[in-house]
């Protein structure tokens, strides 16, 4: 799942929260807890499905990808990839047996890796740029949304257009196709960009969330979802007459969306963060979009008790989970709980999941075996916790070298 960590990207937060992030990087001490050894050279080929985990240091300046081979689920250990280390904030995306390191704010680079040689940079030492020649300011790339092996959409949080790229490109000149999706119409007055944050493809249509934050990164404006036809890259009108704020796009009930995912039988789930500093749950929750009619309804509503809905994962028809962000403590460390909800009704359990309260939880993902993977950035014991859905019991924990912040899964080549 695409990483939605609140601290990952300083451009998502405003005002005093920027000060909190800076203070945190000075106050925190180095983390412990290393599992497994580092992979040297190109790394031995991995022949099993694999968890790809984005991790970061406490100073936000040391980041790398760590892998978990799922071939031995009873004895899973981490494999840090030293050749993926970077001083930029990162996100990870996967397609088949390939995985991608997306270097974000002010780094603006992408590199490709494969389970065949997990420590080898396929696109060379510097990777491919997310900026056009002469383009100023950070593109702050967030996500690659794959339409096929040769076509993907690169969401650029800091710009007004998303790139259409070829992930199979052998050279940097071939990576960006020179085609874009123009999202400038969604940019609110006074802001430099519409803040595209996440995307998903359903039935040949690309859905892109647009935060539409103001110049101070506050959720003062209606947030939207733009829809494009993947076959011809043309926008699709979803509303007649067009909405004043969202034009041809879909107007959300919540604001500051950070993730969008498709759940069969439910629809498109949009996780809306709302305002993180100060914590305000008014516009936070989960919206559902009917992918056929584009109708929007609210499934989950954040409350003062639950905190802000920071990330969402639906395991099955009966079990949905979200990270309830409560704020930070005196040392500026994130305090969050894991909450369970009913995906059919949106009803939230009255109490958080036992043993997963007041922690720095950063991402959720549903693994191939149907377990809930939880990125637990505990300073003294950074790890991935695996939760049995419904029973809400941790069945395994995998120590990570750095603090885990994003989880995705790669599929071994046959």
RODO-2510 file (C-alpha; in nm, 4 decimals, decimal comma):
residues 414
     n   res          X          Y          Z
     1     x     0,0000     0,0000     0,0000
     2     x     0,1070     0,3512    -0,0714
     3     x     0,2741     0,5118     0,2297
     4     x     0,0747     0,7837     0,4054
     5     x     0,3055     0,8589     0,6954
     6     x     0,2294     1,2026     0,8356
     7     x     0,5951     1,2812     0,9141
     8     x     0,7399     1,1462     0,5896
     9     x     0,6989     1,4597     0,3839
    10     x     0,7329     1,8053     0,5384
    11     x     0,5349     1,9620     0,2545
    12     x     0,2184     1,7925     0,3817
    13     x     0,2203     1,9788     0,7096
    14     x     0,2013     2,3455     0,7877
    15     x     0,3228     2,6132     1,0255
    16     x     0,4211     2,4899     1,3691
    17     x     0,4045     2,1274     1,2566
    18     x     0,7135     2,1946     1,0456
    19     x     0,8832     2,3091     1,3646
    20     x     0,7739     1,9871     1,5358
    21     x     0,9251     1,7754     1,2609
    22     x     1,2523     1,9655     1,2785
    23     x     1,2625     1,9329     1,6550
    24     x     1,1920     1,5630     1,6327
    25     x     1,4888     1,5063     1,4061
    26     x     1,7131     1,6704     1,6657
    27     x     1,5600     1,5109     1,9749
    28     x     1,5366     1,1467     1,8761
    29     x     1,8184     0,9021     1,9322
    30     x     1,9325     0,6309     1,6962
    31     x     1,7041     0,3283     1,6751
    32     x     1,8024    -0,0293     1,7476
    33     x     1,6715    -0,3669     1,6404
    34     x     1,8324    -0,5186     1,3345
    35     x     1,7087    -0,8401     1,1819
    36     x     1,9225    -1,0271     0,9310
    37     x     2,2271    -0,9079     0,7455
    38     x     2,2747    -0,6619     0,4621
    39     x     2,2739    -0,7841     0,1056
    40     x     2,6022    -0,7300    -0,0707
    41     x     2,6685    -0,6741    -0,4397
    42     x     2,3631    -0,7428    -0,6497
    43     x     2,2150    -0,9660    -0,3799
    44     x     2,1119    -1,3276    -0,4245
    45     x     1,7999    -1,3746    -0,6386
    46     x     1,4753    -1,3928    -0,4434
    47     x     1,2421    -1,6628    -0,5703
    48     x     0,9452    -1,6086    -0,3366
    49     x     0,6902    -1,3316    -0,3039
    50     x     0,8462    -1,0476    -0,1084
    51     x     0,7412    -0,7579     0,1128
    52     x     0,9088    -0,4330     0,0088
    53     x     0,9398    -0,1910     0,2993
    54     x     1,0420     0,1738     0,2948
    55     x     1,2356     0,2616     0,6107
    56     x     1,3852     0,5810     0,7498
    57     x     1,6287     0,6946     1,0157
    58     x     1,5265     0,9117     1,3077
    59     x     1,6858     1,2165     1,1442
    60     x     1,4828     1,1715     0,8236
    61     x     1,8167     1,1771     0,6420
    62     x     1,8980     0,8074     0,6143
    63     x     1,6478     0,5932     0,4281
    64     x     1,6557     0,2570     0,2558
    65     x     1,4465    -0,0333     0,1331
    66     x     1,4276    -0,3516     0,3388
    67     x     1,2869    -0,6805     0,2066
    68     x     1,1084    -0,9737     0,3685
    69     x     1,1154    -1,3034     0,1771
    70     x     0,7686    -1,4573     0,2206
    71     x     0,8838    -1,8055     0,1267
    72     x     0,9377    -1,8963     0,4915
    73     x     0,6446    -1,7327     0,6690
    74     x     0,7241    -1,9016     0,9988
    75     x     1,0747    -1,7543     1,0082
    76     x     1,0626    -1,4217     0,8263
    77     x     1,3631    -1,1925     0,8683
    78     x     1,4516    -0,8578     0,7193
    79     x     1,7098    -0,8035     0,4473
    80     x     1,8241    -0,4392     0,4368
    81     x     1,9404    -0,3303     0,0909
    82     x     2,2383    -0,1024     0,1444
    83     x     2,2510    -0,0029    -0,2223
    84     x     1,9066     0,1545    -0,1850
    85     x     2,0224     0,3947     0,0878
    86     x     1,9528     0,7636     0,0273
    87     x     1,9281     1,0816     0,2313
    88     x     1,5901     1,1646     0,0740
    89     x     1,2460     1,0664     0,1973
    90     x     1,1259     0,7660     0,0005
    91     x     0,8131     0,5785    -0,1028
    92     x     0,7993     0,2344    -0,2613
    93     x     0,5836     0,0897    -0,5392
    94     x     0,5892    -0,2524    -0,7018
    95     x     0,4926    -0,4126    -1,0328
    96     x     0,5370    -0,7871    -1,0612
    97     x     0,8889    -0,8794    -0,9514
    98     x     1,0134    -0,5199    -0,9879
    99     x     1,0143    -0,2601    -0,7117
   100     x     1,0760     0,1125    -0,7291
   101     x     1,2394     0,3565    -0,4886
   102     x     1,0774     0,6989    -0,5241
   103     x     1,2951     0,9744    -0,3798
   104     x     1,0643     1,2569    -0,2884
   105     x     1,0863     1,6183    -0,1734
   106     x     1,3853     1,7980    -0,3305
   107     x     1,5403     1,4702    -0,4477
   108     x     1,3065     1,4003    -0,7412
   109     x     1,4583     1,0689    -0,8530
   110     x     1,3231     0,7205    -0,9185
   111     x     1,5150     0,3960    -0,9410
   112     x     1,4115     0,0459    -1,0359
   113     x     1,5141    -0,2836    -0,8731
   114     x     1,4243    -0,6479    -0,9291
   115     x     1,3948    -0,9516    -0,7060
   116     x     1,6408    -1,1156    -0,9457
   117     x     1,9166    -0,8814    -0,8212
   118     x     1,7586    -0,6867    -0,5370
   119     x     2,0573    -0,4648    -0,4607
   120     x     2,1240    -0,3574    -0,8203
   121     x     2,0078    -0,0179    -0,9453
   122     x     1,8610    -0,1052    -1,2849
   123     x     1,8436     0,2593    -1,3874
   124     x     2,2013     0,3374    -1,2874
   125     x     2,3444     0,5111    -0,9858
   126     x     2,1385     0,8286    -1,0262
   127     x     1,8123     0,6756    -1,1435
   128     x     1,5694     0,8734    -1,3605
   129     x     1,4601     1,2288    -1,2852
   130     x     1,1052     1,3361    -1,2055
   131     x     1,1827     1,6851    -1,3370
   132     x     1,1970     1,8026    -1,6967
   133     x     1,5135     1,9754    -1,8115
   134     x     1,5086     2,3310    -1,6786
   135     x     1,2047     2,2717    -1,4572
   136     x     1,2352     2,4611    -1,1274
   137     x     1,1224     2,3566    -0,7800
   138     x     1,0690     2,0065    -0,6467
   139     x     0,8337     1,7703    -0,8272
   140     x     0,8069     1,5717    -0,5023
   141     x     0,6996     1,2478    -0,6762
   142     x     0,4537     1,0437    -0,4704
   143     x     0,3482     0,7349    -0,6618
   144     x     0,3747     0,5305    -0,9804
   145     x     0,0324     0,4042    -1,0900
   146     x     0,0810     0,1187    -1,3359
   147     x    -0,1457     0,0755    -1,6379
   148     x     0,0778    -0,1926    -1,7927
   149     x     0,4410    -0,3043    -1,8075
   150     x     0,5148    -0,0158    -2,0445
   151     x     0,2827     0,2580    -1,9169
   152     x     0,2499     0,4225    -1,5775
   153     x     0,1442     0,7552    -1,4334
   154     x     0,3913     0,9410    -1,2139
   155     x     0,2056     1,1556    -0,9609
   156     x     0,4028     1,4725    -0,8884
   157     x     0,2785     1,6301    -0,5667
   158     x     0,4660     1,9553    -0,6196
   159     x     0,3584     2,0166    -0,9811
   160     x     0,0429     2,0786    -1,1794
   161     x     0,0776     1,7804    -1,4118
   162     x     0,1306     1,4066    -1,3773
   163     x     0,3741     1,2404    -1,6150
   164     x     0,2967     0,9469    -1,8404
   165     x     0,6060     0,7283    -1,8233
   166     x     0,7429     0,3991    -1,9543
   167     x     0,8645     0,1850    -1,6600
   168     x     1,0370    -0,0522    -1,9033
   169     x     1,2578     0,2283    -2,0394
   170     x     1,6227     0,1380    -2,0849
   171     x     1,7374     0,5032    -2,0818
   172     x     1,6286     0,8183    -1,9015
   173     x     1,5352     0,9843    -2,2323
   174     x     1,2828     0,7057    -2,2909
   175     x     1,1326     0,7158    -1,9404
   176     x     0,9101     1,0236    -1,9667
   177     x     0,7043     1,0028    -2,2854
   178     x     0,6619     1,3841    -2,2984
   179     x     0,2908     1,3321    -2,2337
   180     x     0,1201     1,4686    -1,9214
   181     x    -0,2133     1,4792    -1,7475
   182     x    -0,2896     1,8469    -1,6943
   183     x    -0,4369     1,8995    -1,3466
   184     x    -0,3851     2,2752    -1,3271
   185     x    -0,7608     2,3399    -1,3298
   186     x    -0,7749     2,1906    -0,9787
   187     x    -0,5132     2,4281    -0,8331
   188     x    -0,6815     2,6580    -0,5788
   189     x    -0,6172     3,0327    -0,5816
   190     x    -0,2883     3,1231    -0,4148
   191     x    -0,1494     2,7682    -0,4168
   192     x     0,1255     2,6466    -0,6535
   193     x    -0,0225     2,3019    -0,7266
   194     x    -0,3349     2,0891    -0,6724
   195     x    -0,1323     1,8447    -0,4546
   196     x    -0,2035     1,5137    -0,6277
   197     x    -0,1478     1,2504    -0,3610
   198     x    -0,2611     0,9019    -0,4731
   199     x    -0,4086     0,7124    -0,7661
   200     x    -0,5690     0,3847    -0,8664
   201     x    -0,6920     0,2330    -1,1921
   202     x    -1,0354     0,0660    -1,2052
   203     x    -1,2021    -0,0616    -1,5236
   204     x    -0,9763     0,1402    -1,7512
   205     x    -1,0156     0,4650    -1,5570
   206     x    -0,7493     0,6406    -1,3518
   207     x    -0,8702     0,8075    -1,0310
   208     x    -0,6343     1,0696    -0,8803
   209     x    -0,6903     1,2341    -0,5403
   210     x    -0,6233     1,6078    -0,5224
   211     x    -0,5803     1,7640    -0,1783
   212     x    -0,6162     2,1263    -0,2979
   213     x    -0,4443     2,2611     0,0150
   214     x    -0,4000     2,6356     0,0430
   215     x    -0,0623     2,8111     0,0359
   216     x    -0,0103     2,7310     0,4076
   217     x    -0,0840     2,3587     0,3476
   218     x    -0,4139     2,3831     0,5325
   219     x    -0,7241     2,1933     0,4088
   220     x    -0,9225     2,5105     0,3477
   221     x    -1,0625     2,3997     0,0109
   222     x    -1,2835     2,1194    -0,1181
   223     x    -1,0738     1,8164    -0,2124
   224     x    -1,1371     1,6400    -0,5426
   225     x    -1,0800     1,3241    -0,7437
   226     x    -0,9939     1,3625    -1,1120
   227     x    -1,0829     1,0790    -1,3505
   228     x    -0,9051     0,9940    -1,6777
   229     x    -0,9566     0,7377    -1,9516
   230     x    -0,6441     0,5207    -1,9512
   231     x    -0,6876     0,4320    -2,3195
   232     x    -0,6559     0,7913    -2,4436
   233     x    -0,5465     0,9850    -2,1306
   234     x    -0,8439     1,2198    -2,1656
   235     x    -1,0381     1,3529    -1,8644
   236     x    -1,3796     1,2038    -1,7928
   237     x    -1,6637     1,4317    -1,6843
   238     x    -1,8204     1,2926    -1,3669
   239     x    -2,0712     1,5638    -1,2782
   240     x    -2,3396     1,7472    -1,4696
   241     x    -2,3394     2,0370    -1,4214
   242     x    -1,9751     2,0577    -1,3141
   243     x    -1,9010     2,1277    -0,9483
   244     x    -1,7655     2,4781    -0,8884
   245     x    -1,4587     2,3521    -0,6984
   246     x    -1,3881     2,0264    -0,8807
   247     x    -1,5023     2,0972    -1,2368
   248     x    -1,5373     1,7647    -1,4174
   249     x    -1,3974     1,5782    -1,1171
   250     x    -1,5555     1,4352    -0,8034
   251     x    -1,6002     1,6523    -0,4932
   252     x    -1,5146     1,4668    -0,1709
   253     x    -1,6892     1,5022     0,1638
   254     x    -1,3598     1,4857     0,3520
   255     x    -1,0479     1,6887     0,2876
   256     x    -0,6743     1,6330     0,2463
   257     x    -0,6965     1,2839     0,0908
   258     x    -0,3813     1,0744     0,1212
   259     x    -0,4814     0,7386    -0,0282
   260     x    -0,7328     0,5805    -0,2638
   261     x    -0,7915     0,2078    -0,3137
   262     x    -1,0542    -0,0121    -0,4740
   263     x    -1,2413    -0,2701    -0,2699
   264     x    -1,4756    -0,5036    -0,4640
   265     x    -1,8281    -0,4898    -0,3279
   266     x    -1,7661    -0,1537    -0,1612
   267     x    -1,6155     0,0838    -0,4160
   268     x    -1,3294     0,3295    -0,4085
   269     x    -1,2158     0,4068    -0,0548
   270     x    -1,0615     0,7504    -0,0071
   271     x    -0,8738     0,8113     0,3173
   272     x    -0,9066     1,1775     0,4145
   273     x    -0,6536     1,3030     0,6673
   274     x    -0,8106     1,6408     0,7409
   275     x    -0,6007     1,8829     0,9467
   276     x    -0,3050     1,7431     1,1413
   277     x    -0,1796     2,0570     1,3168
   278     x    -0,3541     2,1345     1,5301
   279     x    -0,5314     1,7974     1,5230
   280     x    -0,8839     1,8548     1,3914
   281     x    -1,1014     1,5600     1,2943
   282     x    -1,3739     1,7649     1,1226
   283     x    -1,2774     1,6655     0,7673
   284     x    -1,1082     1,3325     0,8441
   285     x    -1,2567     0,9934     0,7631
   286     x    -1,3164     0,7539     0,4760
   287     x    -1,5268     0,8429     0,1708
   288     x    -1,6641     0,5825    -0,0688
   289     x    -1,6974     0,6568    -0,4404
   290     x    -1,9253     0,4417    -0,6550
   291     x    -1,6986     0,3776    -0,9579
   292     x    -1,9986     0,3549    -1,1938
   293     x    -2,2085     0,6542    -1,0838
   294     x    -1,9302     0,8580    -0,9140
   295     x    -2,1623     0,9131    -0,6180
   296     x    -1,9804     0,9927    -0,2912
   297     x    -2,0814     0,8808     0,0571
   298     x    -1,9058     0,8838     0,3938
   299     x    -1,8209     0,5413     0,5380
   300     x    -1,6038     0,6263     0,8400
   301     x    -1,6145     0,9498     1,0373
   302     x    -1,3233     1,0394     1,2621
   303     x    -1,3991     1,1565     1,6152
   304     x    -1,1986     1,3143     1,8951
   305     x    -1,1793     0,9692     2,0526
   306     x    -1,0505     0,7893     1,7422
   307     x    -0,8235     1,0689     1,6264
   308     x    -0,7485     1,1442     1,2625
   309     x    -0,7865     0,8620     1,0103
   310     x    -0,4253     0,8317     0,8927
   311     x    -0,4273     0,5075     0,6904
   312     x    -0,6848     0,2435     0,5959
   313     x    -0,6763    -0,1264     0,5066
   314     x    -0,9708    -0,3573     0,4413
   315     x    -0,8784    -0,7226     0,4972
   316     x    -1,2136    -0,8851     0,4185
   317     x    -1,5895    -0,8218     0,4307
   318     x    -1,5885    -0,8090     0,8102
   319     x    -1,2602    -0,6453     0,9023
   320     x    -1,1342    -0,3002     0,8198
   321     x    -0,8627    -0,1154     1,0085
   322     x    -0,7263     0,2361     1,0274
   323     x    -0,4508     0,4185     1,2098
   324     x    -0,6023     0,6732     1,4463
   325     x    -0,3563     0,9606     1,4754
   326     x    -0,3768     1,1410     1,8111
   327     x    -0,0912     1,3893     1,7710
   328     x     0,2607     1,3921     1,9136
   329     x     0,4008     1,3662     2,2646
   330     x     0,6429     1,6056     2,4352
   331     x     0,9314     1,4545     2,2352
   332     x     0,7378     1,5083     1,9096
   333     x     0,6940     1,1340     1,8586
   334     x     0,3746     1,0285     1,6846
   335     x     0,1020     0,8812     1,9043
   336     x    -0,1478     0,6615     1,7214
   337     x    -0,3813     0,3669     1,7804
   338     x    -0,4949     0,0842     1,5554
   339     x    -0,8724     0,0905     1,5131
   340     x    -1,1047    -0,1721     1,3673
   341     x    -1,4217    -0,0890     1,1728
   342     x    -1,6969    -0,2745     0,9858
   343     x    -1,6403    -0,2212     0,6103
   344     x    -2,0135    -0,2613     0,5413
   345     x    -2,1436    -0,0066     0,7921
   346     x    -1,8412     0,2019     0,8858
   347     x    -1,9089     0,1356     1,2533
   348     x    -1,5889     0,1718     1,4576
   349     x    -1,5155    -0,0599     1,7496
   350     x    -1,5414     0,1364     2,0760
   351     x    -1,1877     0,0478     2,1846
   352     x    -0,8613     0,0410     1,9872
   353     x    -0,6947    -0,2918     1,9156
   354     x    -0,5272    -0,4160     2,2338
   355     x    -0,1488    -0,3886     2,2346
   356     x    -0,1484    -0,1416     1,9450
   357     x    -0,2185     0,1861     2,1216
   358     x    -0,0107     0,5021     2,1747
   359     x     0,2477     0,3891     1,9190
   360     x     0,4168     0,5443     1,6148
   361     x     0,2209     0,3478     1,3522
   362     x     0,2970     0,4580     0,9955
   363     x     0,1391     0,2265     0,7394
   364     x    -0,1012    -0,0637     0,6910
   365     x    -0,1106    -0,3249     0,4156
   366     x    -0,2881    -0,6542     0,3559
   367     x    -0,0354    -0,9304     0,2870
   368     x    -0,0688    -1,2207     0,0421
   369     x    -0,1694    -1,4564     0,3250
   370     x    -0,4486    -1,2253     0,4419
   371     x    -0,2660    -1,0866     0,7446
   372     x    -0,2616    -0,7170     0,8288
   373     x     0,0932    -0,5796     0,8067
   374     x     0,1552    -0,2850     1,0389
   375     x     0,4568    -0,0542     1,0137
   376     x     0,5471     0,0039     1,3790
   377     x     0,8159     0,2718     1,4122
   378     x     0,8934     0,2006     1,7767
   379     x     1,2264     0,3718     1,8456
   380     x     1,3540     0,0928     2,0665
   381     x     1,2165    -0,1919     1,8549
   382     x     1,1240    -0,0897     1,4976
   383     x     0,9299    -0,3696     1,3338
   384     x     0,6502    -0,4982     1,1188
   385     x     0,3673    -0,6477     1,3252
   386     x     0,1472    -0,9085     1,1555
   387     x    -0,2105    -0,9129     1,2838
   388     x    -0,4639    -1,1947     1,2525
   389     x    -0,7805    -1,0166     1,1302
   390     x    -1,0909    -1,0558     1,3409
   391     x    -0,8992    -1,2180     1,6257
   392     x    -0,6842    -0,9038     1,6482
   393     x    -0,3829    -1,0992     1,7696
   394     x    -0,0241    -1,0329     1,6599
   395     x     0,0947    -1,3613     1,5097
   396     x     0,4463    -1,2479     1,4218
   397     x     0,6779    -0,9474     1,4423
   398     x     0,9681    -0,8814     1,2071
   399     x     1,2446    -0,6511     1,3283
   400     x     1,3549    -0,3816     1,0835
   401     x     1,6881    -0,2034     1,0794
   402     x     1,5369     0,1451     1,0414
   403     x     1,1891     0,2821     1,1126
   404     x     0,9322     0,1298     0,8738
   405     x     0,7100     0,3794     0,6933
   406     x     0,5655     0,2097     0,3836
   407     x     0,4786    -0,1446     0,2737
   408     x     0,4149    -0,3001    -0,0658
   409     x     0,4483    -0,6515    -0,2123
   410     x     0,6423    -0,7849    -0,5103
   411     x     0,5600    -1,1114    -0,6850
   412     x     0,8399    -1,3522    -0,7690
   413     x     0,8883    -1,4283    -1,1378
   414     x     0,7592    -1,7765    -1,2336
***
